[in-house]
Amino acid sequence: MQIGIAGIGRMGAAIAERLLKHGHQVAVWNRTRAKAEVLQAAGAVVVDTPAQLAANSELILSILTDAAAINATYEGPTGLLSGNIKGKLIVEMSTVRPETERALAARLQAKGAAMIDCPVGGTTGPAREGKLLGFVGGEAADLERARPVLEQLCRRIEHVGPVGAGASLKLAINLPLLVY
């Protein structure tokens, strides 16, 4: 499968490495290009813009720092929303507020794309081993489209409701960790 990954921080890089090992064609984009270029040796294709990432991918994973990074990646003349994304599926894996996920899903749907939110539990080690926990919000049919890829990343996938529900559960799980 042709997979695009927007956001090549520690988790994005670990996810890309895992998917490359499973034989996927992986294109990567990051605001800091040097972070994405590290994955070229493993077989990833580095693209210059999020729009190029969308054009060359069947499935797009987005794992970004915060709502501002999501906005910068999706909006603008070279953002993910700028091209033809009709029929594409976006798996938004960032740990952000549910409202951010719901607003993004509405913008994507207006362009003919589908989205699930799937923030994950785990660190880079479990990401490289396919042992993350996936908390999915979105339509069941969209989850089924993403499931073959998510099963390569996650030891457990929980469909917890509509878009935004995955983000809600991830934040609820993170709260006791933050307090501790």
C-alpha positions as CSV (number, residue, x, y, z in Angstrom):
1,M,0.0,0.0,0.0
2,Q,1.1,3.6,-0.6
3,I,1.2,5.3,2.7
4,G,2.0,8.9,3.4
5,I,3.1,10.1,6.9
6,A,2.9,13.7,7.9
7,G,5.0,14.4,11.0
8,I,8.3,12.7,11.3
9,G,9.1,13.2,15.0
10,R,10.2,10.3,17.1
11,M,6.8,8.5,16.8
12,G,6.3,9.3,13.2
13,A,9.8,8.0,12.3
14,A,9.2,4.8,14.3
15,I,5.8,4.2,12.6
16,A,7.4,4.8,9.2
17,E,10.2,2.3,10.0
18,R,7.6,-0.3,11.0
19,L,5.6,0.2,7.8
20,L,8.6,0.1,5.6
21,K,9.6,-3.3,7.1
22,H,6.2,-4.6,6.3
23,G,6.8,-3.8,2.6
24,H,4.6,-0.6,2.2
25,Q,5.6,2.2,-0.1
26,V,6.0,5.1,2.4
27,A,6.3,8.7,1.6
28,V,7.2,11.1,4.4
29,W,6.9,14.8,5.0
30,N,8.0,17.0,7.9
31,R,8.3,20.7,8.4
32,T,12.0,20.1,9.2
33,R,13.0,18.2,6.1
34,A,16.2,16.8,7.6
35,K,14.1,14.7,10.0
36,A,12.3,13.1,7.1
37,E,15.5,12.6,5.1
38,V,16.8,10.2,7.8
39,L,14.2,7.7,6.5
40,Q,15.5,7.7,2.9
41,A,18.1,5.0,3.7
42,A,15.3,2.7,4.9
43,G,13.4,3.2,1.6
44,A,11.0,6.1,2.3
45,V,10.4,8.8,-0.3
46,V,10.7,12.3,1.0
47,V,8.3,14.9,-0.4
48,D,8.4,18.6,-0.3
49,T,4.9,19.5,0.7
50,P,1.9,17.9,2.4
51,A,0.0,18.3,-0.9
52,Q,2.6,16.1,-2.6
53,L,2.2,13.6,0.2
54,A,-1.6,13.4,-0.4
55,A,-1.2,13.1,-4.1
56,N,1.1,10.1,-3.8
57,S,-0.7,8.2,-1.0
58,E,-3.7,5.9,-0.7
59,L,-3.7,6.3,3.1
60,I,-2.3,9.2,5.0
61,L,-1.2,9.0,8.6
62,S,-0.8,12.3,10.5
63,I,1.1,12.5,13.8
64,L,1.7,16.1,14.7
65,T,2.7,18.1,17.7
66,D,-0.5,20.1,18.4
67,A,-3.5,21.8,16.8
68,A,-1.3,24.6,15.4
69,A,0.9,22.0,13.6
70,I,-2.3,20.3,12.3
71,N,-3.6,23.6,11.0
72,A,-0.2,24.4,9.3
73,T,0.0,20.9,7.7
74,Y,-3.6,20.8,6.4
75,E,-4.2,24.4,5.4
76,G,-2.6,26.8,3.0
77,P,-1.6,26.6,-0.7
78,T,0.5,23.4,-0.2
79,G,-1.4,21.8,2.7
80,L,-3.0,18.4,2.6
81,L,-6.4,20.0,1.9
82,S,-5.1,22.0,-1.1
83,G,-5.1,19.1,-3.6
84,N,-7.5,16.4,-4.7
85,I,-8.0,14.2,-1.7
86,K,-11.4,12.9,-2.7
87,G,-11.7,9.2,-1.6
88,K,-8.6,9.3,0.5
89,L,-8.5,8.1,4.1
90,I,-6.6,10.1,6.8
91,V,-5.7,8.5,10.1
92,E,-5.1,11.4,12.4
93,M,-2.8,10.1,15.2
94,S,-1.9,13.3,17.0
95,T,-2.7,13.7,20.7
96,V,-5.0,16.8,20.6
97,R,-8.3,17.9,21.8
98,P,-11.4,16.2,20.5
99,E,-12.7,19.5,19.1
100,T,-9.6,19.7,16.9
101,E,-10.2,16.3,15.5
102,R,-13.9,16.9,14.8
103,A,-13.2,20.2,13.0
104,L,-10.5,18.6,10.9
105,A,-12.8,15.7,10.0
106,A,-15.5,18.2,8.8
107,R,-13.0,20.0,6.6
108,L,-11.8,16.7,5.1
109,Q,-15.3,15.5,4.5
110,A,-16.1,18.7,2.7
111,K,-13.3,17.8,0.3
112,G,-14.5,14.2,-0.2
113,A,-12.0,12.5,2.1
114,A,-12.7,10.4,5.2
115,M,-10.9,10.6,8.6
116,I,-10.6,8.6,11.7
117,D,-8.7,9.8,14.8
118,C,-6.4,7.1,16.2
119,P,-4.1,8.5,18.9
120,V,-1.9,5.7,20.2
121,G,-0.7,4.6,23.6
122,G,3.0,3.6,23.7
123,T,6.4,5.0,22.9
124,T,8.8,4.5,20.0
125,G,9.8,1.0,21.1
126,P,6.3,-0.4,20.9
127,A,5.8,1.5,17.7
128,R,8.7,-0.3,16.1
129,E,7.5,-3.7,17.4
130,G,3.8,-3.2,16.4
131,K,2.6,-3.1,20.0
132,L,0.9,0.2,20.3
133,L,-2.6,0.7,21.6
134,G,-4.9,2.4,19.1
135,F,-7.9,4.4,20.3
136,V,-10.1,5.0,17.3
137,G,-12.9,7.5,16.7
138,G,-14.8,7.5,13.4
139,E,-17.0,5.5,11.2
140,A,-16.7,1.7,11.4
141,A,-16.3,1.4,7.6
142,D,-13.4,3.9,7.7
143,L,-11.8,1.9,10.5
144,E,-12.1,-1.3,8.5
145,R,-10.3,0.5,5.6
146,A,-7.4,1.4,7.9
147,R,-7.4,-1.8,9.9
148,P,-4.8,-3.7,7.9
149,V,-2.3,-1.0,8.5
150,L,-3.3,-0.3,12.1
151,E,-3.0,-4.0,12.9
152,Q,0.7,-3.8,11.8
153,L,1.2,-0.9,14.3
154,C,-1.1,-1.9,17.2
155,R,-1.4,-4.9,19.4
156,R,-4.9,-3.7,20.3
157,I,-7.3,-1.5,18.5
158,E,-10.4,-0.1,20.3
159,H,-13.2,1.6,18.3
160,V,-14.6,3.9,20.9
161,G,-17.1,6.0,19.0
162,P,-17.4,8.9,16.5
163,V,-14.5,11.1,15.4
164,G,-13.1,12.8,18.5
165,A,-13.8,9.8,20.8
166,G,-10.3,8.4,20.2
167,A,-8.8,11.8,21.3
168,S,-11.1,11.9,24.4
169,L,-10.0,8.4,25.5
170,K,-6.3,9.2,25.0
171,L,-6.6,12.4,27.0
172,A,-8.5,10.5,29.8
173,I,-5.7,7.9,29.9
174,N,-3.0,10.5,29.9
175,L,-4.5,12.5,32.8
176,P,-3.6,10.1,35.6
177,L,-0.1,9.8,34.1
178,L,0.2,13.6,34.1
179,V,-1.0,13.8,37.7
180,Y,1.3,11.1,38.8
